[in-house]
Amino acid sequence: EYVYPWPESNHSKEKSITIVGSKDDEGNLTTTLTGGMYLGYDDSQCREHNIVVKDVNFTGKGILVAGQKNVVIENNKFSNITDCVAAPGSANENAISVIGKNINATVTGNVIDGTASAGINLRDTKTVNVSGNTVTNTVHNSITIQNNTTDTGDNVVIENNTLSNWGTGVDGRAIRIAGGAEVNVNGNVMTKENAPEEFVKVTGSTTLDASANYWNGNSPLSGNYFLSDLAADPVSILKSYYTDAAKSNLVQLSPSVAKIGTTYYQTIDAAIAAATEGCSIDLLADVEVSSTLSFSSNSAFDKINVTFNGNGKTIKAVGNNWDDNKWLADIAWNVTLNNVTFDGNNTGCKGVQFYTSESTLNNITVKNISADKWGTD
C-alpha cells in the first residue's frame, strides 16, 4: 500500500512518525516503495510532530511531507521519479518535497537519479539543512528552496552536495534559492556542460556566503555561473572556489578593483574594456599597472564619453617595462577624470597623454614621473 494521509489511505493518526527501511548484510537498502509517500497535510498549518524517513528505496514516486514541525529525510535512494506523489500529473514530480510554514527540514545523504521535475524541493520552510546529497539527471533544478520565510534567525544551509546534469528539460539550475535571512552555499560540487541557466541563483536573502564550491572547473566569475540580487560585490559573496571536483585545490578570488553600475571587475583594464557611451567607471581600490593604461577603443577616433571616478585611489606604475617614451595613461576618449592620483613610482614613465581636447580633470594628481606630467597629441 502506498503511504498517504487519511482519507486517501487507512493511516489517519496525527502523530510523530519514524520510518526506517531495512538493509542487507552488505548495507544495501532492501525496502522499496513504488507508490510514493505522503505524510502530513498541506493546509498552511504546522503540527508539533517529528517526521523521520531513512534507508528506503523510492522508485517511480518520491516523498512529500507537509505541515510537520521537524522533518528529517536521510540516506534514502530515489530513482526514475516520473509522477507526483500528491497529485499525479501535476508537474511536481520531485524526489523530495517538504512544504509548510515553520518547518525545520534536514535532508542529508540521499541519492537521487532521475526526476521529471526537481531533485529536492523545500517550500516555506523555516530552517533548511541540505547536505551530503547526490543529485543527477533532473528535468528542472537539482535543489530548490522557494518562498522561504525570512523571520529573524531563519537560515538555509546547502553544503557538500554533488550535483550534475540538471535542467535536462527547458531550463534549470543546480541550486535555486528564493528567500532566507542567512544563506550558506558551500562545498558543493556542480558539474554540467552547457548549462541552460546559472549554476546558482539566490534572491531575497539577507546575507549570503557562496564560497568554496566547485563550478565545473571554472571561476564562478568567468561566465554564467552565479546570480544574486544582493547589491554587493560578488567577490564578497563567492570569496573562493575549488578548481577540482575532489576539492583539493582552493583558490581565493581577487578583490574587485572597479565597477560599472552593478558589474564588478577584478582588473582596471577589464573595466575600461567594458566601457560604453555615457557610462561611469568607479575605482574601488588602489591599483598597480605594468604597462600603459589605455582609455581607447579599437580606433583612436572612436571617442566615447566616459566618467572615471577615482574615489581618492591611486594608479601606480610598477615593473621594468617603462622608459621616458611611455605614458602611464593614454586617453583617447572624452573622459571626465575625478579624484585620482597617477603615480609613476620613479619607474621612468611619463604622466598622462590626451588625444582629445574634450576631457575634464577634477582633483587629479600626477607624481613621481621622469619628464612630462601631461601631454597632448
N, C-alpha and C positions, 0 to 999 in steps of 0.2 A: 504493500500500500504506500502511495505517496504520502508525504508528511505535510498536511495543510491544516490551517486553523478551522475550528468549527464555524459554519455548518458544513463546509466542503468535505470534512472528514470526521472521524469519531473523536478526535482529540479536542476536547472542549475546556480543559482546565487552564486557568490562568496561573502560572507559577514559573519559577526558575527551572531551566532545563539544561542538562548536560548530556550531550550525545558524543560517545567515543566509539569509533569503529575498532575492529579487530585487526591484528597483524599476524603474519605467519612467523616462523622461527627466524627468518632472514630479515624481518622488519618490513616486508611488503604489505601494503594495505589490502585487506581481504573483504572489507564491507563495501558493496557497490550499490548506489542508489541511482535509478534511472528516471524516476518520476519527479525528481526535484524535492526541495524542502522549503516550506514557507512557515516561518514562526513569527507570531505576533499579529498586530493589526495596524494597518496604515490608516489611522484615523486622527493624526496630529496629537495624540496623547502619548505620554511617556510613563510606562508602568515600572515599578521598582523591582524589576526582575533581572536575573542574570542568565545570559544565554551563552553556552559553550558548545561548539561543534568542532571536532577534530578527528583526524585519521579516517576520513570517509572518501571513497571514490565516487565522484559525481560524473555521470555521462548523460548527454542529451539536454538535461536541465540542471540549473545551478541551485543556489540558495538565496533566499530573501528573508531578512529579519527586519521587523518593523515595530517601532513603539516600545522597545525594551531598554532598560537603563544601561546595562553593561553588556557588551557583546564581544565575544572572543571567537574568531574563526581561524583555526590553526592547523597546519600540517595536513591539509586536505589536497586531493588531486581533482582537477576538473578537465574534462576532455570533450571536444566536439559539442559545445553548448550551443544549440541551434534554436531553442524555444524558450520563451519566458515562463518562469515558474509561477508567477502571479496571474498573468493574463495572457495566455498563449496567443501569439501573433501580434503582440503589442509593440514590437520593435525594441524591447528592452531585454534582449537575450544576453544578460550579463552572467558571468560565472558567479560573482559575489555581489549582492546588493544589500546595503544596510541603510534604512531610512527612518527618520523620525527625530523630533527635536530633543535636545539634551541627552542624546545617546553618547556614551563613551565607547568607541569602536576600536578594537585591536584586530588587525588582520595580518598574520605572520606565517611565514614558512609554507605557504601554499604554492602549488604548481598548477598553472593554467595553460592549456594548449588548445586553442581554437574556440572562439566565441563569435556569434553573429552580431554582437554589439561590443560592449566594453569588457575588459577583464574584471576590474574591481570598480564598483560604483557606490560611493557613500554620499548620502544626501541629507542635509540639515543636521548633521551630527555635531556634537559639542566639542569633543576631543577625538583626535584621529592618530593612530599609530599603524602605519602600513609599512612593514619592514620584512626583509628577507624573502620576499616572494619572487617567483619566476613566472613571467607572463609573456606569452608569444602567440602570434597568429590571431590577432583580434581585428575585427572589421572596423571598430572605432578606436577609442583610446585604450591604452593599457591600464591606466589608473585615472579615475575621475573623482574629484571631490567637488561637489557642487552645492551652491547656496548655503555654505557653512555659516552657522550663526557667528556673530562677532562680539559676543559678550566678553568682558574683561576676563582674561585667564584662558580663553579658548586657544588651542594650539593644534597645528597639523604637522605631523612628522612623517615624512616619506623618505625612508633611508634603506640603503643596501639591497635594493631590488634589482633584479636582472630583467630587462625589458627589451623585446625585439619584435620586429615585423608587425608593428601596429598599423592601423589605417589601411587595411587591405581592401576597404571599400572606397568611398569617395574621399574621405578625409579622416583625420585622427592624429593624436599626439601620444607620446609616451606618457606624459603627465599633464593633466589639466586640472587646475585648482581655481575655484571661484569662492573667495571669502576665507576668513580665518584671521584672528588677531595676530598670531605668531606662526609663521610658516617656515619649516625647515625641510629642505630637499637636499639630501647629502648622501654621498657614497653609492649612488645608483649607477648601474651600467646600462647605457642605452645604445642599442645597435640597430641601425637601419640605413640603407642606401636610398636616396631619392625620396625622402620623407615628404608627404603631401603638405604638412604644416610644420610649425615649430616643434622641436622635441618637447619643450616645456613652455606652458603658458600659465601665468599666475595673475589673477586680477582680484581686486577687493581686499587685499591683505594689508595689515598694518605694518608688520615687519617681515622681512624675507631674507633667508640665507639659502643660497643655492650653490654652495661651494663644494669642491671635491667630488664631482661627478665625472663619469666618462661619457663623452659626447661623440661616439663613433670615431674616436681617434683625432678629433679636431678641437680647436679652441672654440668655446661657446660664443666668442665674439666674431668668429670668422665667417659666419653665414647665418642661415635661417634656423637657429637652434634655440633661442631663448627670447621670450617676450613677457614684459611685466608692465602694468600701468602705474607703478610707483615712480614718482618724479625724482629719480636718483640715478647717479652714475651706475651703469650695470656692473662695473668692476667692483663697486662696493657691495654688490649682491652676490656676484659669482665668485670673486676672490681667487679661486684656484680651480684646476681641473686635472684629471688623470689623462695621460696620453696612451695608456694601455688598459685593456679590459681586465687585466689581473690586478689593477690598481697598485702597481709598484712604483710608478713614477708620477709624482705630484708636482705640477708646475704652478707657480704663483703668477697671476696676471699682473701686468704692468699697470700702474695707475694711469688714468686718463689725464691728458695734459691740455686738451682743448675740447670745445664743443661748438656745434652749430645748432641752435634751437635745443631740442631734446636728444640729439645724436652726439655721442661722445667718441673721442679719438685718442688713441694711445701715442700718436706722434703728431707734431705740428704739421709735418709735410702731408699727412693723410687728411688733416682738416682743410688745409689750403687746396688740396686736390679736389675736395668735395664742394668747394665754394661755388655758389651760383649768384646770379644777379640779385643785388639788394640784401644779401644775407649778412649776418653778423657772426664773426668768429670770436669766441671768448677764450683767452688763455687762462688755464686753471692752475698752472704750476710753472716754476722756472724750468727752462729747457736748455739743453746743450745741442749745438749743431756742428757737424764736421765738414759741411760744405755750404755753399751759398743758399740762403733761403729765398726761393723764387716765388714772388706773387705774380704768376703769369699763367696764361692758358697755352695751348699748343701754338697759337700765333700771338706774337707780341702786340699785334694790332687789335686783338680781341680784348677790349678794355671794359671789363665789367666793374660795377660799383659795389664795393665791399667795405664793411666796417670791421676793424680789427681792434678789439678791446683787450689791452694788455693786463688790465687789473693790477697794475703795480708789479708785474712779474718781469723777469729778465730773460732775454735770449742771448746765450753766451756761445762764442766760438771756442771749439776745442779741437785738439789733434794737430797734425803736422801738414794738413792739406791746404795751407793758406800762404799767400805771399801778398806783396803790395799791389798786385794787379787783380786781386779777388775781393769782391764785396761781401760783407756779412749778409746783406739783404739786397735783392734786386726787386724793384716794384714797378711792374708794367701796367697794373690795373689802376683805376681811380679809387684809391684806398683812403679811408679816414682812419688814421692811426691814433689811438688813445692810450695814454698812460702806460708806456712800456719802455724798458731800457734795453739797448743793444750794446752788448759788452764784447769788444774784440779780444779781450783777455790776453792782450800783448802777443797775439799769435802772428801778427804781421799783416792782417787783413785791413781793408778799408771799411768804411761805415755802411751807409745806406745810399743806394743809387736809384734815381727815379727816371722812368721812361715816359712820364706824363706830367703835365703841369696841373692836373686836376686833383691831386691828392691833398689831404688836410692833415696837419700834425697838431696834436694836443698833448702837452706834457710828455715829450719824448726826450730821452737821454741817450747819447752815443758817447762811449768812453773806451779807453784802452785800445785805440786803433793806431795803425802805423802812420797813416798820411791823411787822406781826405775823410772828414766825417760825413759829408754829403756830396752827392754827385748827381749830374743830370746828363741825359743823352737823348 
